[in-house]
Amino acid sequence: MTYTDNGSPLGQDGFDHACAIAGVDAPTLWAVLSVESSGFGFLASRRPVILFERHIFHRLTEGKFDGEDSNISNPIPGGYRGGAAEYPRLDRASVLDLNAALRSTSWGLGQLLGDNYEHCWYPDVQAMVAEMRLCEDDQLWAMARYIDEYALYEPLQQRNWAEFAERYNGPDFHRNNYDVKLAAAWAHYQKQLPNLEIRFGQAALFYLGYKPGPIDGFIGPRTRAALISFQRQRGLPVNGRMDERMLDTLCMAAF
């Protein structure tokens, strides 16, 4: 199965629509995104960020592949490789059972488990994955539909981070301090929200092979250095500014 597509970054209309679906404000939604996927839904290859869950694959296939590879099918969670290294795990599982493999994988910005496809309003998991690979807007809308379906907007609106973390990530959320990270991220975004135009430029630089640092919508030294490198290599005026003309140039180069 092909997982690479355009990988378009979030747009303002898409983000606002997701807030409306989920019933939460912008700082709250940004807090969840930053904790779940470090704030960006795609790898440099333009494949969605994923995490393969071997214990889910074990459950869905009733353990019949446990003897094939314990990192692919196992009643105990683990075996994570992170980043692009999760795809070989997904590929190996897909050979054994494609449907179960896709359902055992968390996808995109919201790291939604494929097994939840019905609760995100998809007819099947392959339809869900087809949208996950297109753009961050689609990834975020799926997450917003999930939040709405399970009324997860209630703990989010109440800033009850522990309840949200438990219901979204499971009872072991304390291991990764999800609730603590959510609270800290929310406090950060209360002060200043990401600039989606800057974030778009960062994504373009990322896809073009530069290293802008976190794709977070804020101009920092790493983003500025990556932009200067791009300008210098393309024979453009070197000023390190992400203005409208520069964004248009990046868009033409990357998309």
C-alpha positions in Angstrom: 0.0 0.0 0.0 1.2 3.5 -0.8 1.4 6.0 2.0 3.1 9.0 0.3 1.0 11.9 -1.1 1.3 15.7 -1.1 1.5 16.0 2.7 0.0 19.5 2.7 0.3 21.4 6.0 -2.5 22.8 8.0 -4.5 25.7 6.7 -6.3 28.3 8.9 -9.7 27.3 7.6 -9.0 23.7 8.3 -7.8 24.4 11.8 -10.8 26.6 12.6 -13.2 23.9 11.3 -11.5 21.3 13.5 -11.9 23.5 16.6 -15.6 23.9 15.7 -16.1 20.1 15.3 -14.2 19.3 18.5 -15.8 22.1 20.6 -12.5 23.4 21.9 -10.5 26.6 21.5 -7.3 27.0 19.6 -4.8 26.8 22.6 -6.4 23.5 23.7 -6.3 21.9 20.3 -2.7 23.0 19.7 -1.8 21.5 23.1 -3.2 18.1 22.2 -1.4 18.2 18.8 1.9 19.2 20.2 1.9 16.3 22.7 0.5 13.7 20.4 2.7 14.2 17.3 5.3 16.8 18.2 3.2 19.2 16.2 3.5 17.9 12.6 1.7 15.0 10.9 4.2 14.0 8.3 7.7 12.6 7.9 10.2 14.1 5.5 9.1 11.4 3.0 5.6 12.9 3.2 4.3 9.7 4.7 2.1 10.2 7.8 3.7 10.0 11.2 2.7 6.6 12.6 3.2 4.3 15.5 2.6 0.5 15.1 1.0 -1.2 18.1 2.0 -4.9 18.3 -0.4 -5.7 21.1 -3.3 -4.4 19.1 -2.2 -6.5 16.1 -2.0 -9.5 18.5 -5.6 -8.8 19.7 -7.1 -8.3 16.2 -5.5 -11.5 14.8 -6.1 -13.5 18.0 -2.3 -14.1 18.4 -1.9 -16.4 15.4 1.1 -14.5 14.2 2.9 -14.3 17.6 5.5 -16.9 16.4 6.3 -14.9 13.3 7.9 -11.8 14.9 7.4 -10.7 18.6 7.9 -7.1 17.5 4.9 -7.4 15.2 2.5 -9.5 17.2 2.8 -9.6 21.0 0.3 -9.4 23.9 2.7 -6.9 25.5 3.0 -3.4 24.1 6.4 -2.3 22.9 8.9 -2.8 20.1 8.6 0.8 19.0 11.2 2.2 16.6 9.9 5.7 16.2 9.8 7.9 13.1 10.3 6.3 9.7 11.5 3.1 11.4 7.8 2.3 12.2 7.0 1.7 8.5 9.0 -1.5 8.2 7.1 -2.9 11.2 3.8 -1.9 9.5 4.9 -3.4 6.2 5.8 -6.7 7.8 2.4 -6.8 9.6 0.6 -5.9 6.4 2.0 -9.0 4.6 0.4 -11.1 7.4 -2.9 -9.2 7.6 -3.3 -5.8 5.9 -6.6 -4.8 7.5 -5.4 -5.7 11.0 -2.0 -4.0 10.4 -3.7 -0.7 9.4 -6.1 -0.9 12.4 -3.1 -1.5 14.7 -1.4 1.7 13.7 -1.8 5.3 15.0 -1.9 7.9 12.3 -1.0 11.5 11.8 -1.4 14.7 13.8 -3.7 13.2 16.4 -2.1 9.7 16.4 -5.5 8.2 15.9 -5.5 4.4 16.1 -6.8 2.8 12.9 -9.1 0.6 14.9 -11.2 3.7 15.7 -12.0 4.3 12.0 -15.8 4.0 12.7 -15.7 6.5 15.4 -14.0 9.0 13.0 -16.9 8.4 10.5 -15.0 6.3 8.0 -16.6 3.2 6.3 -13.4 1.2 6.7 -9.8 1.6 7.8 -8.4 1.8 4.3 -10.6 4.9 3.7 -9.3 6.4 6.9 -5.6 5.8 5.9 -6.3 7.2 2.4 -7.2 10.5 4.0 -4.5 10.4 6.6 -1.9 10.5 3.8 -3.4 13.5 2.0 -3.0 16.5 4.3 -2.9 17.7 7.9 -6.4 19.2 7.5 -7.9 15.7 7.0 -5.8 14.3 9.8 -7.0 17.0 12.2 -10.7 16.7 11.1 -10.6 13.0 11.9 -9.2 13.7 15.3 -11.9 16.4 15.9 -14.6 13.9 15.0 -13.2 11.4 17.4 -13.2 14.0 20.2 -16.8 14.9 19.4 -17.9 11.2 19.1 -16.6 10.4 22.6 -17.4 13.8 24.2 -13.8 14.3 25.0 -14.4 18.0 24.7 -15.8 17.9 28.2 -12.5 17.2 30.0 -10.7 19.5 27.6 -13.0 22.4 28.2 -12.6 21.8 32.0 -8.8 21.6 31.7 -9.0 18.1 33.2 -5.9 16.9 31.5 -5.6 13.6 33.4 -9.1 12.5 32.4 -8.6 13.4 28.8 -5.2 11.7 28.7 -6.7 8.5 30.2 -9.6 8.4 27.8 -7.5 9.3 24.8 -4.3 7.4 25.5 -5.4 4.7 28.0 -4.8 4.0 31.7 -1.0 4.0 31.4 -0.8 7.7 30.4 1.1 8.5 33.5 4.2 6.7 32.1 4.6 9.4 29.5 3.3 12.2 31.7 0.7 13.0 29.1 -1.4 15.1 31.5 1.6 17.1 32.7 2.7 17.8 29.1 -0.8 18.8 28.1 -1.0 21.3 30.9 2.4 22.8 30.0 1.6 23.0 26.3 -1.8 24.6 27.0 -0.1 27.3 29.2 2.4 27.9 26.4 -0.3 28.4 23.7 -2.4 30.6 25.9 0.4 33.2 25.5 0.9 32.8 21.8 -0.5 30.7 19.0 1.5 29.3 16.1 1.6 31.3 12.9 0.3 28.9 10.2 2.1 30.7 7.4 5.4 30.4 9.2 4.6 26.8 9.9 3.8 26.2 6.2 7.2 27.6 5.3 8.9 25.4 7.9 7.1 22.3 6.4 8.3 23.3 2.9 11.9 23.6 4.1 11.6 20.2 5.9 10.4 18.5 2.7 13.1 20.2 0.7 15.8 18.6 2.9 16.6 21.5 5.1 16.5 21.3 8.9 14.1 24.0 10.3 13.8 22.4 13.7 10.3 21.9 15.1 7.6 22.7 12.7 5.8 24.9 15.2 4.9 28.1 13.6 7.5 30.2 15.4 10.7 31.6 13.8 13.7 30.4 15.8 17.4 30.2 15.1 17.1 26.8 13.3 14.3 27.9 11.1 16.1 31.1 10.2 19.4 29.2 9.5 17.5 26.7 7.2 15.8 29.6 5.4 19.1 31.4 4.9 20.6 28.1 3.5 17.7 27.8 1.1 18.0 31.4 0.0 21.7 31.1 -0.6 21.5 27.9 -2.5 18.7 29.3 -4.7 20.5 32.5 -5.4 17.9 34.6 -3.6 18.5 37.7 -1.4 19.8 36.3 1.9 17.8 37.9 4.7 16.3 35.0 6.7 12.8 36.6 6.5 9.7 34.5 5.9 7.7 37.1 4.1 4.9 36.6 1.6 7.2 36.4 -1.4 9.4 33.9 0.3 6.5 31.8 1.2 5.3 31.8 -2.4 8.8 30.7 -3.5 8.9 27.9 -0.9 5.4 26.8 -2.0 6.5 26.5 -5.6 9.6 24.6 -4.7 8.0 22.1 -2.3 4.4 21.5 -3.5 
